[in-house]
Amino acid sequence: MDYYTEGILMLLCINMIAAMGVSLLTGFTGIFTLGHAAYMAMGAYTAAILIMNYDVPWLPSVLAGGVLAAALAWVVGVPTMKLTGDYYAIASLGLCEAIRLVIENWQSVTRGARGIPGIDPYTTRAVAVWFFVILALFMFNLIYSRWGRYFRACRDDVTAASLLGFNTPSIRLVSLLISAFYCGIAGALLGGYLSFIQPAMFDMMKSTELTSLVVFGGLGSMSGTLLATGIITLITELFRPISQYRMLIYGAVLVMVMVLRPDGLLGSREIWEFRRRRAGAEKEESR
């Protein structure tokens, strides 16, 4: 595998990890977010600072990035998890901008807008793939577990779930913590892949991109989110030679999908459910 293809594979794994986190919160718990780039920034800067300033090995640094991102989510989530709809989206947007401004102005620790160069390239193809596989297995087991049913109950009708005895603020908070952990891990891996990070990489545009991947793939479909991430990542790289038109093509693809498939590529179903449905239809026809 040549260096360019290997780089695309690593970037794809990193984007998929972050997209799975956002999909859990937005697609399965029903909390629309515009601020998950803040958790990626927390993971990226935590890992980079631990490795470069304190000589901590890369694996504990990456995990620490995910844990600190989850800790930030807990601090923010405790007072905001009772918010619903557009109110939480605005709060998450404010969080994203606040974290970016803190990073830009905390010169002594983050080097401000200059960023942190020379990060050890610890994100290899094997590291990215193994992190993706382990986190994907955990996520798919989670959404089909008892907690997955709790998340869906909060998404479908949070009031009804509360009346049935579910502690909906706690359930929503758990979803946020796991979601932030995934984005923190993705941010830490991104720093090791690029060997450079700066605040501009984690602005509102990045948060919007992650949320659009979830909507593109289908709310409530984790495999749809992964499929959408793969398509968008490959399209973005395919049109890199005409970079001035790349975002135009990206937007056109999103608009076309939303017109033709308003529920996203897979809607609320996983990709294997279509195969089961087709097999059932063929069985009925054979009768």
Secondary structure as GFF3:
##gff-version 3
##sequence-region A 1 287
A	DSSP	alpha_helix	3	22	.	.	.	ID=ss1
A	DSSP	pi_helix	23	28	.	.	.	ID=ss2
A	DSSP	alpha_helix	37	54	.	.	.	ID=ss3
A	DSSP	alpha_helix	58	80	.	.	.	ID=ss4
A	DSSP	alpha_helix	86	105	.	.	.	ID=ss5
A	DSSP	alpha_helix	107	110	.	.	.	ID=ss6
A	DSSP	three_ten_helix	112	114	.	.	.	ID=ss7
A	DSSP	beta_strand	116	117	.	.	.	ID=ss8
A	DSSP	alpha_helix	125	143	.	.	.	ID=ss9
A	DSSP	alpha_helix	146	156	.	.	.	ID=ss10
A	DSSP	alpha_helix	158	163	.	.	.	ID=ss11
A	DSSP	alpha_helix	168	194	.	.	.	ID=ss12
A	DSSP	beta_strand	196	197	.	.	.	ID=ss13
A	DSSP	three_ten_helix	199	202	.	.	.	ID=ss14
A	DSSP	alpha_helix	204	217	.	.	.	ID=ss15
A	DSSP	alpha_helix	222	238	.	.	.	ID=ss16
A	DSSP	three_ten_helix	240	242	.	.	.	ID=ss17
A	DSSP	alpha_helix	243	260	.	.	.	ID=ss18
A	DSSP	alpha_helix	271	286	.	.	.	ID=ss19
###
